[in-house]
Amino acid sequence: MKLSTKGRYAVTAIMDLVLHEGDGPVALADISQSQQISLSYLEQLFARLRRAGLVSGVRGPGGGYRLARPAAEISVAAVIEAVDESLDATRCKGRENCQGGNRCLTHDLWSELSCQIQNFLAGISLADMAQRPGVVAVVARQDSERDRGRQRRLDA
């Protein structure tokens, strides 16, 4: 199983939103700059997150995105699933046709691993992630960099 950039970027982007939502709606341009993710790619991801009911858009000046429900009610697994990522470690996507149309020798092993991964990610909310010391340290660094960049643009 490999988690693609789609799933990774979706979790990273929504975490940026979680960590900055207290300032009002968060613009995708700000997330794009902080997380170094293409704005057009973020627009695609947020369209899927919106359809899944995880975020809502705010139009107009000062608009952007905010969470559609509290961060404590949204799991990392829900974010990954919202962007159509599979958390399945089997080759057959659970259909048990992994070996020439039949079940392979290790199907149960990979299926159980898939369940463990799903349960692990389902057990971590965005609020839990926001409180992790490593996340707090990274957001402090990113915010400092963002502020310095804004100041340089104002000074120019």
N, C-alpha and C positions, 0 to 999 in steps of 0.2 A: 504494500500500500504506500502511496506517495500522496501527500497533501500538496496540491499544486499552489501556484502563486495566487490563484483566485481565492482560495480559502484563507491563505495566510494574509493576503492584503485586505480581505474583508474584515478579519479579526483585528488587524492593526488599525484600519481606518475607523472602525466603530469604537475601538478603545480610545482613539484620539478624540472622537466625538464625546464619549463618556467623560473623559478627563477635562474637557473644556466647555461642556454644556452649561455649567454654572454661569458662564458669561453671556448666555443667550444662544440662539441658533448658530451652528458652526458651518461656515462656508467650506465647500469642497476644495476651493482654491487654497485655503489655509491648511487643510489636511494634506493636500497634494504637496505643498511646500515642505511641511514638517516631516512627512513620512516618505518623501521622494517617490511618490506614486503618480503616474500620469493622470491628469485631470479627466481625460476622456474615459480612462479605465475606471476611475472612481465613479463617474456618472453611471456607467453600466452596473457596477456593483451596488450602488445606492438605489438604483431602480429596482433591483432584485430584493434588497433589504426592505424597501418600502412596500413592495408587493407582498412580502412575507409578514408585514405588520410590525417590523422591528424598529423602523425609523419613520418619521413624518417630515415632510418638507414645509418650510415657511417661505412664502414668496415675498418679493419686494425688497426695498433697501434694508440692509441688516438681516436679510433672510439667510437661510441655510437649512441645516437639518438638526433635528433633535430626536432623542429616543421616543418611541411611541409608548413605551411602558418603562417602569423603573428598571435600572440596571441590575438590580438583585433578581429580577424575574426573567432575565435573558441569559441563557447559557451560551458558552462558546460553541457547543454543538449546534445550537439553533442558528447561529450566525453562519457557520460552515454549511449547514444544510440549506439555508436560504439562498446561497449562491450556487446551488446544485453541485456541491462537492460530495463525493462519496467517502464514507469512513469505512469502507469494506476492504479488508485485506485479502479476500479470496480472489483468485483469478477469474472465477465464473460469476462474480457479483451475486453470490448466494444461490445461484440456480442449480448447483450440484451437477453441472455438465462440464467440469473442468478437464476431464481426460477423455477426449474423443466422444463427448456426449454423455459420459458417465462421471460419477463422483470420483475424485482423486483420493489417494491414500491419506493425504494430510488436510483434507477439506475441513474437518472438525477443528483442527488446530487453528487454521486461519480464520475460521468463523468465530471461534471463541476469542481470538485476538481482536477481531472487529468489535465484538460486544464489549470487551474491556476498554478499548479506545473510546467507543461511544459513551459508555458509562462514565469514564474519566472526564471527558469533555462536557458531558451533560451535567456533571457535578460541580462545574466551575462557572459561576455567574460573572457577568461583566463587572459587577460591584466587587466581587472577590479579587478579580484581576487588578482592579484599580487600586487596591490596598496593598498589593505586593510591593515590598521595598525596591526591587529592581525596576518595576514599572514607575514608581514614584521618582526614582533617581533619573531615569531616562526622560521622563516628561519635564523635569526641572531643567535638564540640559537642553532639551529641544525648545522649551519656552524661552530660555536665555538666548539661544541662537536666533530664534524668531524675532525677539525684541531687538537684538543687535542689528539684524537685517533691516527691520523697519526704521531704526534710527539712522542707519547709513542712507537709506532712501530719502529720509526727511532732510538729512544734512546735504545731500547732493543738489 
